[in-house]
Amino acid sequence: MGGALGLTCLFFYRAVFSAQVFTGRDMLLVYAPLRRYWAARVAYGDFPGWYPFDGLGQSFPGMMLSAAFHPSQWLGLVLSTGAAMKLSVLLCPPLALVGTYALLRLYAVPRAGAFFAGLAFAFSGYMVSLTSSLAYLMAGATLPFCLWATVRFLREATPARAVVAALCLGGVLLAGDTWAYAFANAFVLFLALTETGARAVLMRRGLGLVALGAGMAAPQLFAGVAVFAGGAPGASSVEDALRWSVDPLRLPELLLGPFLANPSVERAVPEEIVKPLLHTGGFATLWSESLFIGVPVFVLAVAGLRFIPVRRWAPFVAAWSALLALALGSALPFYGLLYRVLPLWRPFRYPEKLVVHLSLGLALLAGFGWKALVASPERLRWTARAAGVLAALLALVAIAERTAGAWSHAFVLARWPQVPAETLDTISHAFSTAGFIAAGIAVGCALVLPGLAESRVRVGVLMALQLGASFTANEPLYILGSDELLDSPPPFIETVSAWAGRTGTSVPRVTSRIQRFRLPRFEGFEYQDSVALMSRAMLAPDSPALWGVGTAEAYLPAASPRVLHLQDATPGLFTELLPVFGVRFSAYTQADHGALKHKPGAVVAEDPAFELLLVEHPDARPRLSLAKPRCVPDAAAALALLRDPSFRASAQAAVECGGLALTSASDAPLEGPLPIERDTPEHLIVHVDASEDAVLLINDAWQPGWTAFLDGALTHLLPANVAVRAVPTPRGPHRVELRYRAPGVLPGVCVCAATCLGLAVAEVLRRRRFPRKTGALPGVGS
């Protein structure tokens, strides 16, 4: 543990020895707002059920990546948001390293070999890249401990070991990664099939552990399933599912490192390279900037395949190869085939997420290879020769590229014939340089491996080669920024907040109508600092939530399917409907706003540094209003009405009345105040005094879990204007109340409590039946 913590401090020295925090991509846009919201609600004794800041609102525990039940959330109660996330990130490499070490020690891998595999996985390119995506990083770091606890339980199925294994398995889901959790369950069953022992007994234990893990994670699992059952998250098509596949052109990164990245400027692969050269499904960035695992890992893994009996490694290699085929996504037909024939596969997307399992698999195989090698000097000499051959091959490839551009002409020019000469030279030089470095590391392995079993110095050198290669390739890629990015609001937020203060609006809503922009560079700021500043300035979702401002765009995975359909299927109409849904402000670039034929409103603020404009929509409806119902049979009919500008400008709302007969008595406008008695995310009380039968229109997303009451009695809650909610309110004064209970959470808590209680009772009964003998040495007399 000391070694794991020490290496983490060295590897992440820029974060450890500075006040900066992790701000890359989703750390700023997703995790900081979510974690600040959780801490703020829990600090006041509430549990966050509804998240009002994204896509007109959505279930907080229902979006898995919110990690609503993960213990790391509690750091936010004692530390600032940035510091809490920073500590959460920095705890992941030691967790991954020690978990990998513990797992391999169960298979009698020498301590040095187990530690080597642990550091290889903990500081692999994929894991370092995930410092910009906290949920997936925590899930990946938990996975080795999950497998360790599983093996222990399969070998001796006691209630105490079941508790540990179920907590680790459930912890993968609680971290926020459903796909890693699904594969963790598959790995549990895979281990049950490959462990030595009675097959039927092991399978029963494996299936039992899967059930216990689901029981431990039931609050999060049931909440997520409830959202999925409503038809919201996941891939909308096979094309959507295949975005962010691993491009075959990047496979050399496993040995060479991220040769396409610019570590000194972008700390990423530049957009001008990604878009024309790599197949990402339309994205201008990569899911992970590096796939690097390292030459020493590869050498030891090859030795493992050479010296471990085939019957032992064949199932392992078959599983790893299947994962690689799936990770390649659009490059091979297998992922698309699974999407089409297996409905349970469809919620998953972005095949590059599977690289975490590929990296862990290679690290584990390297650990087993270490065990096989140190048993025989001849094996070490064979592996040293193999490392020498690999060094020669890498050097030849690098020389061929440096002198004749063999690789770049065969792969880069074939895909990107119009590549600028300067860019081609940059890519070619980076590839050949990475090849020479990898060849040098392979030579180092060839020199160190003979005598590895007897020399601690050689062990240290081999570990230094691996860690040094990981540090050189991956350390520049993690992104830090000032904590002020999370605390100091940008100018547009100040304008919106001032308006909300004057009008008493609890959650003002904005939208960013910016697709392309010119990124300014500021003296003394890195490129990624400018990216973060631009994201905040343009009101990119969900950064405004850091200051209590909501965004109309659905960016998070538990968004209402009605909002998602409007946003994705009819983006132009969605923009026109934003004022109907209570969106008061929109951000534009000066160029885009100038090109508009019909201006949506007056410019109320300018940001000259980023050449942005903030436009106010004077016709935006309030969040709460009285409207005359226009009954429609379904959402399609409501959408047809909303296409008519005159209907949008009227006091009417397209309400899916179902069997109710709702009518409007007159054409007179409905006016009057709507005093609010209570307004929290999960509980709204409004006093209504309608001059005629009407509906109370609530411009929050229509989602299951909401219940409406009229004067204390349960009443109907109806979809309105396609995406929002309405409560029928008869003529006269009434008290309308809406309550939200996140679907699945309460049953999940009950299942989790029952699981914990059952395991506790089982362990007490076991100890009474088989009491420990006192005075015996550990392992003696049992």
C-alpha positions in Angstrom: 0.0 0.0 0.0 2.9 2.4 0.8 4.4 1.7 -2.6 1.0 2.2 -4.3 0.5 5.5 -2.6 4.1 6.6 -3.2 4.0 5.8 -6.9 0.6 7.6 -7.3 2.1 10.7 -5.7 5.1 10.6 -8.1 3.0 9.9 -11.2 0.4 12.6 -10.4 2.9 15.0 -9.0 1.3 17.9 -10.8 -2.0 17.3 -9.0 -0.6 16.2 -5.6 1.8 19.1 -5.2 -0.4 21.9 -6.4 -3.8 23.4 -5.6 -5.1 22.5 -9.1 -7.9 20.0 -9.6 -9.0 17.7 -12.3 -11.1 19.6 -14.8 -10.8 17.6 -18.1 -14.0 17.3 -20.1 -16.7 15.7 -18.0 -15.1 16.5 -14.7 -16.1 20.1 -15.4 -19.3 19.5 -17.3 -20.8 16.5 -15.4 -19.2 15.3 -12.2 -18.5 18.7 -10.5 -22.1 19.8 -10.9 -23.5 16.4 -9.8 -21.3 16.1 -6.8 -21.8 19.7 -5.7 -25.6 19.1 -5.9 -25.4 15.9 -3.9 -23.3 17.5 -1.2 -25.5 20.5 -1.0 -28.7 18.4 -0.6 -27.3 15.9 1.9 -25.8 18.7 4.0 -29.3 19.9 4.6 -30.5 16.4 5.5 -32.2 15.7 2.1 -31.5 12.9 -0.4 -31.3 14.2 -4.0 -34.1 12.4 -6.0 -34.7 14.9 -8.8 -32.0 16.8 -10.7 -33.5 20.0 -12.1 -30.5 21.3 -14.1 -30.4 19.0 -17.2 -32.9 18.4 -19.9 -35.8 20.1 -18.0 -35.0 17.7 -15.1 -34.4 14.0 -14.5 -34.0 11.3 -11.9 -30.7 11.9 -9.9 -30.2 8.2 -8.7 -31.6 7.0 -12.0 -28.6 8.3 -13.9 -26.0 5.7 -13.0 -23.0 8.0 -13.3 -24.4 10.2 -10.6 -23.0 7.6 -8.2 -25.7 8.7 -5.7 -24.9 5.9 -3.2 -21.1 5.7 -3.6 -19.1 6.4 -0.5 -16.8 8.8 -2.3 -19.7 11.3 -2.3 -19.2 11.9 1.4 -15.9 13.6 0.7 -17.9 16.5 -0.7 -19.3 17.2 2.8 -15.9 18.0 4.2 -13.9 19.3 1.2 -14.6 21.6 -1.7 -16.1 20.1 -4.8 -12.8 20.2 -6.7 -10.7 18.9 -3.8 -13.2 16.0 -3.1 -13.1 15.0 -6.8 -9.3 15.3 -6.8 -9.0 13.0 -3.8 -11.4 10.5 -5.3 -9.3 10.4 -8.5 -6.0 10.0 -6.6 -7.3 7.1 -4.6 -8.1 5.1 -7.7 -4.6 4.2 -8.8 -3.7 2.7 -5.4 -7.0 0.9 -5.3 -6.4 -0.5 -8.8 -2.7 -1.4 -8.0 -3.4 -3.2 -4.7 -6.5 -4.9 -6.1 -4.5 -6.4 -9.0 -1.7 -7.3 -6.6 -4.1 -9.1 -4.2 -5.8 -11.0 -7.0 -2.5 -12.3 -8.5 -1.3 -13.3 -5.0 -4.3 -15.7 -4.8 -2.7 -17.5 -7.7 0.8 -17.7 -6.0 2.3 -15.0 -8.3 5.4 -13.7 -6.6 5.1 -10.4 -4.8 7.3 -8.6 -7.3 5.3 -9.9 -10.3 2.0 -9.1 -8.7 3.1 -5.6 -7.9 4.5 -5.1 -11.5 1.1 -6.1 -12.9 -0.6 -3.8 -10.5 1.4 -0.7 -11.5 1.0 -1.6 -15.2 -2.8 -1.6 -14.9 -3.1 1.4 -12.5 -1.0 3.7 -14.7 -2.1 2.3 -18.1 -3.1 4.8 -20.7 -6.8 4.0 -20.4 -6.9 4.5 -16.6 -4.9 7.8 -16.8 -7.2 9.0 -19.6 -10.2 8.3 -17.4 -9.1 11.0 -14.9 -11.5 13.1 -17.0 -14.4 10.7 -16.3 -14.7 9.9 -12.6 -17.4 7.3 -12.7 -15.6 5.0 -15.2 -12.3 5.5 -13.4 -13.7 4.4 -10.0 -15.4 1.4 -11.6 -12.3 0.3 -13.4 -10.2 0.7 -10.2 -12.7 -1.4 -8.2 -12.8 -4.2 -10.7 -9.6 -6.0 -9.6 -10.8 -6.1 -6.0 -14.1 -7.4 -7.2 -12.3 -10.3 -8.9 -10.1 -10.9 -5.9 -13.1 -11.2 -3.6 -14.9 -13.4 -6.1 -12.0 -15.9 -6.2 -11.9 -16.0 -2.4 -15.6 -16.7 -2.2 -15.5 -19.4 -4.9 -12.8 -21.2 -3.0 -14.5 -20.9 0.4 -18.1 -19.8 0.4 -18.6 -18.2 3.9 -21.1 -15.4 4.6 -18.3 -13.1 5.6 -16.5 -13.6 2.2 -19.9 -13.3 0.5 -20.3 -9.8 2.1 -16.9 -8.6 0.9 -17.4 -10.0 -2.6 -20.9 -8.7 -2.9 -19.8 -5.2 -1.7 -17.0 -5.2 -4.3 -19.2 -6.4 -7.1 -22.0 -3.9 -6.2 -19.3 -1.2 -5.8 -18.6 -1.4 -9.5 -22.2 -0.4 -10.2 -22.3 2.2 -7.4 -19.3 3.9 -8.9 -21.5 4.7 -11.9 -20.5 2.3 -14.8 -23.3 -0.1 -15.8 -21.2 -1.7 -18.5 -18.3 -2.5 -16.2 -20.8 -3.9 -13.7 -22.4 -6.2 -16.4 -18.9 -7.5 -17.4 -17.9 -7.9 -13.7 -20.9 -10.3 -13.4 -19.8 -12.1 -16.5 -16.3 -12.4 -15.1 -17.7 -13.9 -11.9 -19.4 -16.6 -13.9 -16.2 -17.0 -16.0 -14.1 -17.6 -12.9 -16.7 -20.1 -11.6 -16.2 -22.0 -14.8 -12.4 -21.9 -14.7 -11.6 -22.3 -11.0 -10.5 -25.8 -9.9 -13.3 -27.7 -8.1 -16.7 -29.2 -8.5 -18.2 -27.3 -11.5 -21.8 -27.4 -10.2 -20.9 -26.1 -6.8 -18.8 -23.3 -8.2 -21.5 -22.3 -10.6 -24.0 -22.1 -7.8 -21.6 -19.9 -5.8 -21.1 -17.7 -8.8 -24.8 -17.3 -9.5 -25.4 -16.7 -5.8 -22.7 -14.0 -5.8 -24.2 -12.3 -8.8 -27.6 -12.2 -6.9 -25.9 -10.9 -3.7 -24.0 -8.2 -5.6 -27.3 -7.1 -7.1 -28.8 -7.0 -3.7 -26.0 -4.8 -2.3 -26.3 -2.4 -5.2 -30.2 -2.6 -5.4 -30.9 1.1 -4.6 -28.8 2.2 -7.6 -29.7 -0.8 -9.7 -33.4 -0.5 -9.3 -33.4 3.3 -9.9 -31.4 2.8 -13.1 -33.6 0.0 -14.3 -36.7 2.1 -13.7 -35.2 4.8 -15.9 -34.2 2.3 -18.6 -37.7 0.8 -18.5 -39.1 4.3 -19.3 -37.1 4.2 -22.6 -34.6 6.9 -22.0 -30.9 6.1 -21.9 -28.7 4.0 -24.1 -27.9 3.8 -27.7 -30.7 5.0 -30.0 -29.4 3.1 -33.0 -26.5 0.8 -33.9 -24.7 3.8 -35.4 -25.0 5.6 -32.0 -23.9 2.5 -30.2 -20.8 2.1 -32.3 -19.5 5.7 -31.8 -16.1 5.8 -30.0 -15.0 2.4 -31.2 -11.3 1.6 -31.0 -9.9 2.5 -34.4 -7.5 -0.3 -35.6 -5.0 2.5 -36.5 -4.6 3.0 -32.7 -3.7 -0.6 -31.8 0.1 0.1 -32.0 -0.5 2.5 -29.0 -0.6 -0.6 -26.8 3.2 -0.8 -27.3 4.2 2.7 -28.6 2.0 5.0 -26.6 -0.2 7.8 -27.8 1.8 8.7 -30.9 -1.1 10.8 -32.3 -1.4 13.0 -29.2 0.1 16.4 -28.7 1.1 16.2 -25.0 2.7 19.6 -24.8 -0.3 21.6 -26.0 -3.7 19.9 -26.3 -2.7 17.1 -23.9 -4.9 15.1 -26.3 -5.1 14.0 -29.9 -5.9 17.3 -31.8 -9.3 17.6 -33.4 -7.8 18.3 -36.8 -6.3 14.8 -36.7 -9.2 13.0 -35.1 -11.9 14.1 -37.5 -10.3 13.1 -40.9 -8.1 10.2 -39.7 -9.8 8.2 -36.9 -13.2 6.6 -37.0 -15.1 7.9 -34.0 -18.6 7.9 -35.2 -18.7 11.7 -35.7 -17.0 12.9 -32.5 -14.1 15.3 -32.7 -12.4 13.9 -29.7 -11.4 10.4 -28.4 -13.0 8.6 -25.4 -9.5 7.9 -24.1 -6.4 9.6 -25.4 -4.1 6.6 -24.8 -4.3 2.8 -25.0 -0.7 2.3 -23.8 0.1 -0.7 -21.7 3.9 -1.0 -22.4 6.5 -3.2 -23.9 7.5 -4.9 -20.6 3.9 -6.0 -20.1 3.7 -7.3 -23.6 7.0 -9.3 -23.3 5.9 -10.9 -20.0 2.4 -11.6 -21.5 4.0 -13.4 -24.5 6.2 -15.4 -22.1 3.1 -16.4 -20.1 1.5 -17.7 -23.3 4.7 -19.6 -24.1 5.2 -21.3 -20.7 1.7 -21.6 -19.1 -0.1 -24.7 -20.1 -2.5 -24.1 -23.0 -5.5 -25.5 -21.1 -4.9 -22.8 -18.5 -4.7 -19.8 -20.7 -6.9 -20.8 -23.6 -10.2 -19.7 -22.0 -8.5 -16.5 -20.8 -7.2 -15.6 -24.2 -10.5 -16.5 -25.9 -12.3 -14.1 -23.6 -9.7 -11.4 -24.1 -9.9 -11.8 -27.9 -13.7 -11.6 -27.8 -13.4 -8.3 -25.8 -10.9 -6.9 -28.3 -13.3 -7.8 -31.2 -16.1 -6.0 -29.5 -13.9 -3.0 -28.6 -13.0 -2.6 -32.2 -16.7 -1.9 -32.7 -17.4 -0.5 -36.2 -14.2 -2.1 -37.6 -15.7 -5.6 -37.2 -19.3 -6.9 -37.5 -19.5 -8.6 -34.0 -20.6 -5.6 -32.0 -23.3 -4.6 -34.4 -24.5 -8.2 -34.6 -24.9 -8.4 -30.8 -26.8 -5.1 -30.9 -29.3 -6.5 -33.3 -29.8 -9.9 -31.8 -29.5 -9.3 -28.1 -31.9 -6.6 -26.7 -30.2 -6.4 -23.4 -27.0 -5.3 -25.2 -28.7 -2.2 -26.7 -28.4 0.1 -23.7 -24.6 -0.1 -24.0 -22.6 2.1 -26.3 -19.1 3.4 -27.0 -17.0 0.2 -27.4 -13.8 1.9 -26.4 -15.0 1.5 -22.7 -14.1 -2.1 -23.0 -10.4 -1.2 -23.1 -10.4 -1.2 -19.3 -10.9 -5.0 -19.4 -8.3 -5.4 -22.1 -5.7 -3.5 -20.1 -6.5 -5.5 -16.9 -6.3 -8.7 -18.9 -2.8 -7.9 -20.3 -1.6 -6.9 -16.9 -2.8 -10.1 -15.3 -1.3 -12.2 -18.0 2.0 -10.4 -17.5 1.8 -11.3 -13.8 1.2 -14.9 -14.6 4.1 -14.7 -17.1 6.4 -13.4 -14.3 5.4 -16.4 -12.2 6.2 -18.8 -15.0 9.5 -17.2 -15.9 11.1 -17.0 -12.4 10.7 -20.8 -12.1 13.4 -21.5 -14.7 16.5 -19.7 -15.8 16.1 -21.1 -19.3 12.6 -19.5 -19.5 14.1 -16.2 -18.6 16.8 -16.5 -21.3 14.2 -17.5 -23.9 12.1 -14.4 -23.0 15.2 -12.2 -23.1 15.8 -13.4 -26.7 12.2 -12.8 -27.5 12.5 -9.2 -26.2 15.6 -8.8 -28.4 13.7 -9.9 -31.4 10.8 -7.5 -30.6 13.4 -4.7 -30.2 14.8 -5.5 -33.7 11.3 -5.5 -35.2 10.3 -2.2 -33.5 13.6 -0.6 -34.6 13.0 -1.8 -38.2 9.5 -0.3 -38.3 10.8 3.0 -36.8 13.7 3.2 -39.3 11.4 2.4 -42.3 9.0 5.1 -41.2 11.8 7.7 -40.5 13.6 7.0 -43.8 10.7 6.1 -46.2 7.5 6.9 -44.5 6.4 3.3 -44.8 3.7 3.3 -42.1 2.3 6.8 -42.7 2.0 6.2 -46.5 0.3 2.8 -45.9 -2.1 4.0 -43.3 -2.3 7.8 -42.9 -2.3 8.7 -46.6 -4.6 5.8 -47.5 -7.2 7.3 -45.1 -6.4 11.0 -45.5 -5.1 11.8 -48.9 -5.4 15.5 -48.4 -3.4 15.5 -45.2 -1.2 18.7 -45.0 2.4 18.0 -45.4 3.4 19.5 -42.1 0.8 17.4 -40.3 2.0 14.2 -42.0 5.6 15.0 -41.0 4.5 15.5 -37.4 2.6 12.2 -37.3 5.4 10.4 -39.0 8.1 11.7 -36.7 6.0 11.0 -33.6 5.4 7.4 -34.8 9.0 6.7 -35.5 10.2 8.3 -32.3 7.7 6.2 -30.3 9.0 3.1 -32.2 12.7 3.9 -31.3 11.8 4.4 -27.6 9.8 1.2 -27.5 12.7 -0.6 -29.1 15.1 0.8 -26.5 12.7 -0.4 -23.7 12.6 -3.9 -25.3 16.4 -3.9 -25.3 16.3 -3.0 -21.6 14.0 -5.9 -21.0 16.3 -8.3 -22.9 19.2 -7.2 -20.7 17.4 -7.3 -17.4 15.4 -10.6 -17.7 18.3 -13.1 -17.3 18.8 -13.5 -13.6 15.6 -11.8 -12.7 14.7 -14.4 -10.1 17.9 -13.9 -8.1 18.4 -10.1 -8.4 16.3 -7.4 -6.7 18.2 -4.9 -8.7 17.0 -6.4 -12.0 13.4 -6.5 -10.6 13.7 -2.8 -9.7 15.0 -2.0 -13.2 12.2 -3.9 -14.9 9.7 -2.1 -12.8 11.4 1.2 -13.5 11.3 0.5 -17.2 7.5 -0.1 -17.1 6.8 2.9 -14.8 9.1 5.2 -16.8 7.4 4.2 -20.0 4.0 4.8 -18.6 5.0 8.1 -17.1 6.6 9.3 -20.3 3.6 8.3 -22.4 0.6 8.9 -20.2 1.5 11.5 -17.5 1.2 14.5 -19.8 -2.4 13.5 -20.7 -4.3 14.2 -17.5 -5.8 17.6 -17.3 -5.7 20.0 -14.4 -7.2 23.5 -13.9 -7.7 26.1 -11.2 -10.4 25.4 -8.5 -11.7 28.8 -9.5 -13.2 27.2 -12.6 -15.7 25.5 -10.3 -16.3 28.5 -8.0 -16.2 31.7 -10.0 -19.2 32.1 -12.3 -18.6 33.3 -15.9 -20.2 36.7 -17.0 -23.3 35.2 -18.6 -24.2 33.3 -15.4 -24.0 36.5 -13.4 -26.5 38.1 -15.8 -28.9 35.1 -15.6 -28.6 34.9 -11.8 -29.4 38.6 -11.5 -32.5 38.2 -13.6 -33.5 35.2 -11.5 -33.1 37.2 -8.3 -35.3 40.0 -9.6 -38.1 37.6 -10.7 -37.9 35.0 -8.0 -37.1 32.2 -10.4 -35.7 29.2 -8.5 -34.0 27.4 -11.4 -33.5 29.7 -14.4 -32.9 27.9 -17.7 -30.4 28.6 -20.5 -29.3 26.9 -23.7 -26.2 27.0 -25.7 -26.8 27.4 -29.4 -23.1 27.1 -30.2 -21.8 24.4 -32.5 -18.5 25.9 -33.9 -16.4 28.6 -32.3 -13.0 30.1 -32.3 -11.0 29.2 -29.3 -9.0 32.2 -28.0 -5.7 31.6 -26.4 -4.7 33.6 -23.3 -1.2 34.3 -22.2 -0.2 32.2 -19.2 -3.0 29.7 -19.8 -2.6 26.2 -21.3 -4.8 25.0 -24.2 -7.0 23.0 -21.9 -7.5 26.0 -19.6 -8.9 27.8 -22.6 -11.2 24.9 -23.4 -12.5 24.9 -19.9 -13.0 28.7 -19.9 -14.8 28.5 -23.2 -17.1 25.6 -22.0 -18.2 27.7 -19.0 -18.6 30.9 -21.1 -20.8 29.3 -23.7 -23.0 27.7 -21.1 -22.2 24.2 -22.2 -24.3 21.7 -20.3 -24.1 21.0 -17.4 -21.6 23.6 -16.2 -24.2 26.2 -15.4 -25.6 23.9 -12.7 -22.5 24.7 -10.6 -24.3 28.1 -10.0 -27.9 26.9 -9.8 -28.7 27.5 -13.5 -30.3 24.7 -15.6 -29.7 23.9 -19.2 -32.5 22.8 -21.6 -30.3 20.4 -23.5 -30.4 16.7 -22.3 -26.8 15.8 -21.7 -27.1 13.3 -18.9 -28.2 9.7 -19.4 -31.5 9.7 -17.4 -33.1 12.4 -19.4 -36.8 12.1 -20.4 -37.2 10.2 -23.7 -39.6 12.9 -24.8 -37.0 15.6 -24.4 -34.4 13.4 -26.1 -36.7 12.8 -29.0 -37.4 16.4 -29.5 -33.7 17.3 -29.2 -32.4 14.6 -31.5 -35.1 14.0 -34.0 -36.3 17.6 -34.5 -33.4 19.8 -33.5 -34.6 22.9 -35.4 -38.1 22.6 -33.8 -36.5 22.0 -30.4 -34.7 25.4 -30.8 -38.0 27.1 -31.6 -39.7 25.5 -28.7 -37.2 26.5 -26.1 -39.2 29.6 -24.9 -42.3 27.4 -24.7 -40.4 25.3 -22.1 -39.4 28.3 -20.1 -35.9 28.8 -21.4 -35.2 32.5 -21.0 -31.7 32.8 -22.3 -29.6 31.5 -25.2 -25.9 31.8 -25.9 -24.7 32.4 -29.5 -21.4 33.2 -31.2 -21.4 36.7 -32.8 -21.2 35.1 -36.2 -24.1 32.7 -35.7 -26.3 35.4 -34.2 -25.5 37.7 -37.1 -26.5 35.1 -39.6 -30.0 34.6 -38.1 -32.8 35.9 -40.3 -35.1 36.3 -37.4 -33.6 37.4 -34.1 -34.9 35.4 -31.2 -34.6 38.3 -28.8 -32.5 41.2 -27.5 -28.8 40.8 -26.7 -28.5 41.4 -22.9 -24.8 40.6 -22.4 -21.6 40.2 -24.4 -18.5 38.3 -23.7 -15.8 40.0 -25.9 -13.1 37.6 -24.8 -14.9 34.7 -26.5 -17.0 36.7 -29.0 -20.2 35.4 -27.5 -23.7 36.9 -27.0 -26.4 36.2 -24.5 -29.9 36.6 -25.9 -33.0 36.9 -23.8 -36.3 35.4 -25.1 -39.0 37.9 -24.1 -41.8 35.4 -25.0 -40.4 32.6 -22.7 -43.1 31.1 -20.6 -42.6 31.0 -16.8 -42.0 27.6 -15.2 -45.5 27.7 -13.7 -48.5 29.1 -15.5 -52.2 28.5 -16.1 -53.1 27.3 -19.5 -56.2 26.2 -21.4 -56.0 22.5 -22.3 -56.2 21.4 -25.9 -56.7 17.6 -25.6 -54.6 15.5 -28.0 -54.4 11.7 -28.2 -50.6 11.4 -28.1 -47.2 13.1 -28.2 -47.2 13.1 -32.0 -50.4 15.1 -32.1 -49.1 17.5 -29.5 -46.0 18.0 -31.6 -48.1 18.8 -34.6 -49.9 21.6 -32.7 -46.6 23.0 -31.4 -45.4 23.4 -35.0 -47.9 26.2 -35.4 -46.5 29.5 -34.2 -49.9 30.9 -33.4 -50.6 28.0 -31.1 -47.3 28.5 -29.3 -48.2 32.2 -28.8 -51.6 31.4 -27.4 -52.5 30.6 -23.8 -53.2 27.0 -24.7 -51.3 23.8 -24.0 -51.4 20.5 -25.9 -52.4 18.1 -23.2 -52.6 14.3 -23.6 -55.8 14.0 -21.7 -56.3 10.3 -21.9 -59.9 9.5 -20.8 -60.4 12.9 -19.3 -62.7 15.5 -20.9 -60.9 18.8 -20.4 -62.4 21.9 -22.1 -61.8 25.6 -22.1 -64.7 27.8 -21.3 -63.6 30.9 -23.2 -60.8 32.5 -25.2 -60.0 35.0 -22.5 -56.4 34.9 -21.3 -55.8 33.3 -17.9 -54.0 35.7 -15.6 -53.3 36.0 -11.9 -50.5 35.2 -9.5 -49.5 31.6 -8.6 -48.2 31.9 -5.0 -45.7 29.2 -4.2 -45.9 27.7 -0.8 -43.0 25.2 -1.2 -40.5 24.8 -4.1 -37.8 22.1 -3.7 -36.7 19.7 -6.4 -38.9 16.9 -5.2 -41.8 18.8 -3.6 -43.8 21.7 -5.1 -46.9 23.4 -3.6 -48.7 26.1 -5.6 -51.9 28.0 -4.8 -54.1 28.4 -7.9 -57.2 30.6 -8.3 -58.5 30.0 -11.8 -61.3 32.0 -13.3 -62.3 28.9 -15.3 -61.3 25.3 -15.7 -57.7 25.1 -16.8 -54.5 23.2 -16.2 -51.5 24.2 -14.2 -48.6 23.9 -16.6 -45.3 22.9 -15.0 -42.4 23.3 -17.4 -40.4 20.4 -16.0 -39.8 17.1 -17.8 -42.4 14.5 -17.9 -41.0 11.4 -16.1 -42.4 8.6 -14.0 -42.2 9.1 -10.2 -44.2 12.3 -9.9 -47.5 12.4 -8.1 -50.1 15.2 -8.1 -52.6 16.2 -5.4 -55.4 18.7 -5.7 -56.6 20.1 -2.3 -54.9 17.1 -0.6 -56.6 14.4 -2.9 -54.7 12.4 -5.5 -55.4 13.8 -8.9 -54.3 13.4 -12.5 -50.8 14.4 -13.8 -50.8 14.6 -17.6 -48.1 15.0 -20.3 -48.3 18.5 -21.9 -46.6 20.2 -24.8 -44.9 16.8 -25.6 -42.3 17.0 -22.9 -43.6 18.7 -19.7 -46.4 18.2 -17.1 -49.9 19.6 -16.4 -52.4 19.2 -13.6 -56.1 19.8 -14.3 -57.3 22.6 -12.0 -61.1 23.4 -11.8 -62.4 26.9 -11.5 -61.8 28.5 -8.2 -59.0 28.5 -5.5 -57.1 25.3 -5.1 -53.9 24.0 -3.6 -51.9 21.9 -6.1 -49.1 19.7 -4.8 -46.5 17.7 -6.7 -44.2 15.1 -5.1 -41.4 13.1 -6.6 -40.1 9.8 -5.4 -37.3 8.4 -7.6 -38.7 5.1 -8.9 -36.9 2.0 -7.6 -35.0 3.6 -4.8 -37.2 2.6 -1.9 -37.6 -1.1 -3.1 -33.9 -1.1 -3.7 -33.1 0.1 -0.1 -35.4 -2.7 1.2 -33.7 -5.4 -0.9 -30.3 -4.1 0.2 -31.2 -4.1 3.8 -32.6 -7.6 3.5 -29.4 -8.8 1.8 -27.2 -7.3 4.5 -29.4 -8.7 7.3 -29.5 -12.1 5.8 -25.7 -12.3 5.3 -25.2 -11.0 8.9 -27.5 -13.6 10.4 -25.8 -16.4 8.2 -22.4 -15.3 9.5 -23.5 -15.3 13.1 -25.0 -18.8 12.7 -21.9 -20.1 11.0 -19.6 -18.8 13.8 -21.8 -20.4 16.5 -21.7 -23.7 14.6 -18.0 -23.5 13.9 -16.4 -21.4 16.7 -12.8 -20.4 16.3 -10.3 -22.2 18.6 -8.6 -19.8 21.0 -4.9 -19.9 21.5 -4.1 -21.4 18.1 -1.7 -19.9 15.7 -3.2 -18.6 12.4 -3.8 -21.4 10.0 -3.1 -24.1 12.7 -5.8 -26.4 14.1 -8.5 -25.2 11.8 
